[in-house]
Amino acid sequence: MSDAEAWTIGRLLNWTTQYLKGHGSESPRLDAEVLLAHARGCPRIALYTAFDEEPSEEVRSQFRELVRRRAAGEPVAYLTGQREFYSLSFRVTPDVLIPRPETEFVVVALLDAIKRHAAEGGATAALRIADVGTGSGILAICAAKLVPGCRVTAIDISPQALALARLNAADHSVEERIEFVESDLFAKVPAERRFDFIVSNPPYVTAAEMQKLAPTVRDHEPSVALAAGERGIDVIGPLAAQSADRLDVGGSLICEISPMLRDTVAELLRADGRWSEPRFIKDLAGHVRVVEATLREGSCRPSTG
């Protein structure tokens, strides 16, 4: 880089966009803007009215380091420590999966299921919702914010993930509505605990797919939140089986899945015998993203509490 002319914000963004493009970024301009806004401590939109400004050497130095790490493959969300999901900002660290737009369809499916539940005469006061594999807490927190009066149990096997989810819950003022439980699925959730809805974004990447993931995902995001064995159902299978024991009659499991797993998951749920015919929700591109299954009447175990 020549310093013959001033390194204005506009020049920094143009140069960095080309640099990141050459290092494999799929969204080099967006990456450059997000990182510079982070280094400058301003909203990204504020850059558009400051193209001719020359940032301080401190800002430039921090920006250079962020760009270096991004070019080496680190995800932008880990570099900035935050990611937007369902129009809310969440803290993220390498201990959790980075929230993705596809997972927003789980929130939409939950809200639609609650509307149908209410339309069919079901009680909606103090609904009990479990988020299994909560990670950064996005599904649990969205449920607590968007479903008035609900009680949420956020479950994760990782204590680091739960610590971060608690911080996010406090950021959004819903920490008193969520109970956090360190558990492998429902293993350490009290046996008498029952739910109206269970939501989850479980691991569903097959062993073959893991090898083909982009390095920025495979080498930086937690494999425990991604890998799901040879068929991609090492977690979804036990989750569905345990959920059938934890839902009240008419309750639903709402789960993100890979589009490639549609038939496998449908077969798994039908073979269990306790679920109604699964519903599949597609994204805007027409790809299956979410499966919803409702517990058949007479399929739940008697309540002990």
C-alpha positions as CSV (number, residue, x, y, z in Angstrom):
1,M,0.0,0.0,0.0
2,S,1.4,3.4,-1.0
3,D,0.9,6.3,1.4
4,A,1.1,8.9,-1.4
5,E,-2.5,9.8,-0.7
6,A,-4.4,9.9,2.5
7,W,-5.9,6.7,3.9
8,T,-9.5,7.9,4.1
9,I,-12.3,5.7,5.1
10,G,-13.4,5.4,1.5
11,R,-9.9,4.4,0.3
12,L,-9.5,1.9,3.2
13,L,-12.8,0.2,2.3
14,N,-12.0,0.0,-1.4
15,W,-8.5,-1.4,-0.8
16,T,-9.7,-3.9,1.9
17,T,-12.5,-5.1,-0.3
18,Q,-10.1,-6.1,-3.0
19,Y,-7.7,-7.6,-0.5
20,L,-10.4,-9.8,1.2
21,K,-11.8,-10.8,-2.1
22,G,-8.4,-12.1,-3.0
23,H,-8.3,-14.1,0.3
24,G,-11.5,-16.0,-0.3
25,S,-14.2,-13.8,1.4
26,E,-17.6,-14.3,0.0
27,S,-18.7,-10.9,1.1
28,P,-15.6,-8.8,1.0
29,R,-17.2,-5.3,1.0
30,L,-19.6,-6.2,3.8
31,D,-16.7,-7.7,5.8
32,A,-14.6,-4.6,5.3
33,E,-17.4,-2.3,6.4
34,V,-18.3,-4.3,9.5
35,L,-14.7,-4.5,10.6
36,L,-13.9,-0.8,10.0
37,A,-17.1,0.2,11.8
38,H,-16.1,-2.0,14.7
39,A,-12.6,-0.5,14.9
40,R,-14.1,3.0,14.7
41,G,-16.8,2.2,17.3
42,C,-19.7,3.4,15.1
43,P,-22.7,1.9,13.3
44,R,-21.8,0.6,9.8
45,I,-24.2,3.1,8.2
46,A,-22.1,6.0,9.7
47,L,-19.3,5.1,7.3
48,Y,-21.3,6.2,4.3
49,T,-21.2,9.9,5.5
50,A,-17.5,9.7,6.4
51,F,-15.8,8.4,3.2
52,D,-13.5,11.5,3.1
53,E,-12.5,11.3,6.7
54,E,-9.1,10.0,7.7
55,P,-9.3,7.7,10.8
56,S,-6.7,7.9,13.5
57,E,-3.6,5.7,13.5
58,E,-5.1,3.8,16.5
59,V,-8.3,3.0,14.4
60,R,-6.2,2.1,11.4
61,S,-3.9,-0.2,13.4
62,Q,-6.9,-2.0,15.0
63,F,-8.5,-2.3,11.6
64,R,-5.4,-3.8,10.0
65,E,-5.2,-6.5,12.7
66,L,-8.9,-7.4,12.2
67,V,-8.4,-7.6,8.4
68,R,-5.3,-9.7,8.9
69,R,-7.2,-12.2,11.0
70,R,-10.2,-12.2,8.6
71,A,-7.9,-12.9,5.7
72,A,-6.6,-15.8,7.7
73,G,-10.1,-17.3,8.0
74,E,-11.5,-16.1,11.3
75,P,-15.3,-15.3,11.0
76,V,-16.3,-11.7,11.2
77,A,-18.7,-12.4,14.0
78,Y,-16.0,-13.7,16.2
79,L,-13.8,-10.7,15.4
80,T,-16.5,-8.2,16.4
81,G,-18.0,-10.4,19.2
82,Q,-21.6,-9.9,18.0
83,R,-24.1,-11.0,15.4
84,E,-27.6,-9.9,14.6
85,F,-30.4,-12.5,14.7
86,Y,-34.1,-11.8,14.3
87,S,-33.3,-8.0,14.5
88,L,-31.6,-8.4,17.9
89,S,-27.9,-8.2,18.6
90,F,-26.3,-11.1,20.4
91,R,-22.8,-11.7,21.8
92,V,-20.9,-14.5,20.1
93,T,-17.6,-16.2,20.9
94,P,-15.8,-19.3,19.5
95,D,-17.6,-21.3,22.2
96,V,-20.8,-21.1,20.2
97,L,-22.1,-21.5,16.7
98,I,-22.5,-18.2,14.8
99,P,-26.3,-17.4,14.5
100,R,-27.5,-17.8,10.9
101,P,-30.6,-16.4,9.1
102,E,-31.8,-20.0,8.4
103,T,-32.4,-20.4,12.1
104,E,-34.9,-17.5,12.1
105,F,-37.3,-19.9,10.5
106,V,-37.4,-21.9,13.8
107,V,-38.6,-18.8,15.5
108,V,-41.3,-18.1,12.8
109,A,-42.4,-21.8,13.0
110,L,-42.7,-21.6,16.8
111,L,-44.8,-18.4,16.6
112,D,-47.1,-19.9,13.9
113,A,-47.5,-23.1,16.0
114,I,-48.5,-21.1,19.0
115,K,-51.1,-19.2,16.9
116,R,-52.6,-22.5,15.7
117,H,-52.5,-23.8,19.3
118,A,-54.5,-20.8,20.4
119,A,-56.9,-21.0,17.4
120,E,-57.7,-24.6,18.4
121,G,-58.6,-23.5,21.9
122,G,-55.3,-24.3,23.6
123,A,-54.2,-22.4,26.6
124,T,-51.5,-19.8,25.9
125,A,-50.9,-18.4,29.4
126,A,-47.5,-19.5,30.8
127,L,-46.5,-21.7,27.9
128,R,-43.5,-23.9,28.7
129,I,-40.8,-23.9,26.0
130,A,-37.5,-25.8,25.9
131,D,-34.5,-24.8,23.7
132,V,-32.2,-27.8,23.4
133,G,-28.7,-26.9,22.4
134,T,-29.2,-23.2,23.2
135,G,-25.7,-22.1,22.3
136,S,-25.6,-18.3,22.4
137,G,-29.3,-18.5,23.6
138,I,-30.9,-17.0,20.5
139,L,-33.9,-19.3,20.3
140,A,-34.6,-19.2,24.1
141,I,-34.2,-15.4,24.2
142,C,-36.4,-14.8,21.1
143,A,-39.1,-17.0,22.7
144,A,-38.9,-15.2,26.0
145,K,-39.2,-11.8,24.3
146,L,-41.9,-12.7,21.7
147,V,-44.2,-15.1,23.7
148,P,-45.8,-13.2,26.6
149,G,-45.7,-15.0,29.9
150,C,-43.9,-18.1,28.6
151,R,-41.3,-19.9,30.8
152,V,-38.2,-21.1,28.9
153,T,-35.7,-23.8,29.8
154,A,-32.4,-23.3,27.9
155,I,-30.3,-26.5,27.7
156,D,-26.7,-27.0,26.5
157,I,-24.0,-29.5,27.2
158,S,-21.4,-26.7,27.2
159,P,-20.9,-24.5,30.3
160,Q,-19.2,-21.9,28.3
161,A,-22.1,-21.6,25.9
162,L,-24.5,-21.3,28.8
163,A,-22.4,-18.6,30.4
164,L,-22.6,-16.6,27.2
165,A,-26.4,-17.3,26.8
166,R,-26.9,-15.9,30.3
167,L,-25.1,-12.7,29.3
168,N,-27.3,-12.4,26.2
169,A,-30.4,-13.0,28.2
170,A,-29.4,-10.2,30.6
171,D,-28.7,-7.9,27.7
172,H,-32.2,-8.4,26.5
173,S,-33.8,-8.2,30.0
174,V,-35.3,-11.7,29.9
175,E,-32.9,-13.5,32.3
176,E,-35.6,-14.0,34.9
177,R,-37.8,-15.8,32.4
178,I,-35.2,-18.4,31.4
179,E,-33.8,-21.3,33.4
180,F,-30.4,-22.5,32.2
181,V,-29.5,-26.2,32.5
182,E,-26.2,-27.8,31.7
183,S,-27.2,-31.1,30.2
184,D,-26.7,-33.6,27.3
185,L,-30.2,-33.2,25.8
186,F,-32.7,-33.9,28.6
187,A,-30.4,-36.1,30.8
188,K,-30.2,-33.6,33.7
189,V,-33.5,-31.9,33.3
190,P,-35.8,-32.9,36.1
191,A,-37.8,-36.0,35.1
192,E,-41.2,-34.4,35.9
193,R,-40.5,-31.3,33.7
194,R,-42.9,-31.2,30.8
195,F,-43.2,-28.7,27.9
196,D,-45.7,-27.4,25.4
197,F,-43.0,-26.7,22.7
198,I,-39.4,-27.8,22.2
199,V,-37.2,-25.9,19.8
200,S,-33.7,-26.8,18.7
201,N,-31.0,-26.1,16.2
202,P,-29.1,-29.4,16.7
203,P,-25.9,-30.6,15.0
204,Y,-26.9,-32.1,11.6
205,V,-23.8,-32.0,9.4
206,T,-22.8,-35.5,8.2
207,A,-19.2,-36.7,8.5
208,A,-18.7,-36.4,4.7
209,E,-20.1,-32.8,4.7
210,M,-17.8,-31.8,7.6
211,Q,-14.8,-32.4,5.3
212,K,-16.3,-30.1,2.7
213,L,-17.2,-27.2,4.9
214,A,-15.5,-23.9,4.3
215,P,-12.4,-23.6,6.4
216,T,-13.9,-20.4,8.1
217,V,-16.6,-22.7,9.5
218,R,-14.8,-26.1,9.9
219,D,-11.7,-24.6,11.5
220,H,-13.2,-22.0,13.8
221,E,-16.8,-22.9,14.8
222,P,-17.3,-25.6,17.5
223,S,-17.5,-29.0,15.9
224,V,-19.8,-30.2,18.7
225,A,-22.4,-27.8,17.4
226,L,-22.0,-29.1,13.8
227,A,-21.0,-32.7,13.5
228,A,-23.8,-35.4,13.6
229,G,-22.2,-38.6,12.4
230,E,-22.4,-40.5,9.2
231,R,-26.1,-39.9,8.5
232,G,-26.4,-36.5,10.2
233,I,-29.0,-37.7,12.8
234,D,-26.8,-38.7,15.7
235,V,-28.4,-35.9,17.7
236,I,-31.7,-35.4,16.0
237,G,-32.6,-39.1,16.6
238,P,-32.1,-39.1,20.4
239,L,-33.6,-35.6,20.6
240,A,-36.8,-36.7,18.9
241,A,-37.1,-39.8,21.1
242,Q,-36.5,-37.8,24.3
243,S,-38.8,-35.0,23.3
244,A,-41.7,-37.4,22.9
245,D,-41.3,-38.2,26.6
246,R,-41.1,-34.5,27.6
247,L,-44.0,-33.0,25.7
248,D,-47.6,-32.7,26.8
249,V,-50.1,-34.2,24.4
250,G,-50.5,-31.9,21.4
251,G,-47.1,-30.4,22.1
252,S,-44.6,-29.9,19.2
253,L,-41.0,-30.4,18.5
254,I,-39.7,-27.7,16.1
255,C,-36.2,-28.4,14.8
256,E,-33.9,-27.0,12.2
257,I,-32.6,-29.6,9.8
258,S,-30.5,-29.8,6.6
259,P,-32.6,-29.8,3.4
260,M,-30.8,-33.1,2.5
261,L,-32.2,-34.7,5.7
262,R,-35.8,-34.2,4.9
263,D,-36.6,-37.9,4.0
264,T,-34.3,-39.3,6.7
265,V,-35.9,-37.2,9.4
266,A,-39.4,-38.0,8.1
267,E,-38.7,-41.7,8.2
268,L,-37.2,-41.4,11.7
269,L,-40.3,-39.6,13.1
270,R,-42.7,-42.0,11.4
271,A,-40.9,-45.0,12.7
272,D,-41.2,-43.7,16.3
273,G,-44.9,-44.0,16.1
274,R,-45.7,-41.3,18.6
275,W,-45.6,-38.3,16.2
276,S,-48.2,-36.9,13.8
277,E,-47.1,-36.6,10.2
278,P,-44.2,-34.2,10.2
279,R,-44.6,-30.7,8.6
280,F,-41.7,-29.2,6.8
281,I,-41.1,-25.5,6.5
282,K,-39.1,-24.1,3.6
283,D,-37.0,-21.0,3.3
284,L,-37.5,-18.2,0.7
285,A,-35.4,-20.2,-1.8
286,G,-37.7,-23.2,-1.4
287,H,-35.2,-25.3,0.7
288,V,-36.5,-27.3,3.7
289,R,-35.1,-25.7,6.8
290,V,-37.4,-26.8,9.7
291,V,-39.3,-29.9,10.7
292,E,-42.3,-29.7,13.1
293,A,-43.8,-32.8,14.6
294,T,-46.7,-32.9,17.1
295,L,-47.1,-35.5,19.7
296,R,-50.1,-37.8,19.1
297,E,-52.8,-38.0,21.7
298,G,-52.1,-41.0,24.0
299,S,-48.4,-40.9,23.2
300,C,-47.1,-39.0,26.2
301,R,-46.2,-40.6,29.5
302,P,-48.3,-39.8,32.6
303,S,-47.2,-36.6,34.3
304,T,-45.6,-37.1,37.7
305,G,-45.7,-33.5,38.8
